[in-house]
Amino acid sequence: MRIAVIIGSTRPGRRGEAVARWVQTLAAQRGDAVYEIVDLADHDLPHLDEPVPAAMGAEHYTGEHTRRWAETIASYDGFVFVTPEYNHSYTAVLKNAIDYLYTEWHNKSAGFVGYGLNGGTRAVEHLRAVLAELHVADVRDQVCLNYFTEFGAGGEVLPAEHQEDILRRMLDQVVAWGGALATLRQP
């Protein structure tokens, strides 16, 4: 089982990288899956530039960047989206990355770690609706980190004690659903 921890921001000074490392560190102790960070900053995805909608099939992908991104996402059984909340939603760079693909997302599980003034809750709610269209099974539990109380002055993650329990429950669900959907992912 392979789970991608996707950093949903590329903004300079972002908190997402520290959050993703916190998630990966705790997840790696579990031994139930391989948890890898997928940083959107490492993927050169311009504003969606494919001439044919992704729902028409991967055979229509024209860009090498699209094919590389498709291979990356297709290789995972589930995802943990780490997203800040910008203006009551998630980031444009994450929306762009999601929209590049279609079937590569299908029949996989997703959990969420939001952060922001209100814990990123509205960003996660928007993500849930978009991922439902892509046949992604999102799990109930989500981590909501408050920008003012759960981050240090240098950007380090200082989660409240209960957040680790929530993260563990969320990862339990992501792994369980990712495994349950495996037969649907077979060609």
N, C-alpha and C positions, 0 to 999 in steps of 0.2 A: 504494500500500500504506500503510495506516494502522495504527500500533501504539500501543496505550494502555499507559502505564506506570502501573499502578494502585497507589496508596499504600494499603496494607492496614491502616492504623492511624489512629485519630483521637485517641489519647491525648495530653493536653497534655505537651509536652516530648519528643514522639516523635522518633526518629531517621529514620523513614521518609521524611520530606520531603527531608532532605539526601541520603539514598541515592537517591531517585528523581531528584533534580536531577543527581547524579553520573551515573546511567544515561543520562538524557536528553542531557546534555552530550556524552558519548562517542558515543552513538547518532546524534546530529545531525550528527556529522562524517562519517558513512558515506555519506549521500546515497542510500540504497537504499529509504528509507521515511520517512514523517512520523511522528515519535515525539512523543506528547503525554501530559502528565501528567494523570491522572484521580485526583483526591483525594477519597476517600470523605467527608472532612469537608465537602466542597462539595455533597454530595447529602443531602438531608433524607430519609433512609430510616429510618422508625421500625421497631421490631421487626415482622417480617413481618405485614402486616395485610390481605393479599389473601384474600378468602373462597374463591377457587377456586385450586387448585394451578396454578403457571405452566405445567406440562406440558400443561394443557388448552388452551392457546393464548392469544396476546396479546389476542384479542378479549374475553377475560374480565377483563382488567386494569381495576380500578375506580378506583385512585388516580392522581391527576395525577403524584405523585412516582414511581410505578411506570412510567407511560408515558414520563416524561422519562428515567428510568434506562434503560429499554428502548431508547429512541432513541440514547442515548449508547453503550451496549454494541453495539448492532446496527451502528453506523457504523464499527467497527474490524474489521480482518482478523486481528489477533493481539494478544497481551497479554504484558506483563512484569509479573508480580506481585511487588511489593516487600512482604515480610512479616516482621514480627518473630516470634519464637517465644515464646508465652505458655504455660506449663504443658504443654510438649511438643506444642503444636499452634499453629495460626494463630489469628488474632483472631476474636472473636464478630462484630464489625462487618463483617469480610470475609465470613464465612460467611453472614450476613444478606443482604449485597449480592448474593452469588452466588445464594442461594436465591430471590430475588425473580423471577428470570428462568429461562427454559429454552431455547427455540429461538434466542434472541439470542446464546447462547454457541456454538452448534453449528458444527462444521466450521471452527474457527479454531485457531490455534496459541498455545502459551503457553510462556514461559520464566519462570525464578524467580530472584529475588535475596532470599535469606534473611539475617537477621541476628539475633544473640543470643549467649548464652553458648557455644553450640555451633554457631554460624553459621546458626542457623535451619533446620537440616537436617530436624528432625522436623516442623516446620511445613510445609515444602515437601512432605514425603512425604504428609502428610494432604491437602494441597491437590491433589496428583496424583490421589489416589483419588477425590475429589469431582469434579474436572474431567473425569475419564474418564467418569463417569456423564452428563456434559453434552456428550459428543462433542467434547471439546477435545483436540487432539493436543499433548501436552506433550513438550518436547524434553529430551534427556539432560543437557546441560551446565547447571550452575546455579552461581551465585555464592553463596558462604557467607562472610559477613563476621562476624568475631569481635568481640563487644562490647568486650572488654578490649584487644585489640591493633590494631583497625582503625578506631577512633574516637578523636578528640581530646577533651580535657576539656570543650570547648564543644559537643560533639555533631557536629563536622565529620567527614566520612568521610575516612579515611586508609588506603585499601586497600593491601594488600601488592601488590607489583609484578605477580605472576602473576594477580591478579584481573581486570585489564584484558583480558588475553588470554582468560580464561574468558568474560568478558562479550562480547567480540567473537565468539567461537565460538557462544555461546548466541544472540546476535542473528542470526548467519548462519543458524542453524537455524530460529529463529522466522520470519524473512522467507521462507526457502525453503519451509517447511511452510505458512505463510500463503498463499503464492502457489500451491502445489500444491493446496490445498483450495478455491481460489477457484471452480472449476467446481461444486463441491458446494454452495456458498452461493448459487448462482443460483436464483431462484424457480421 
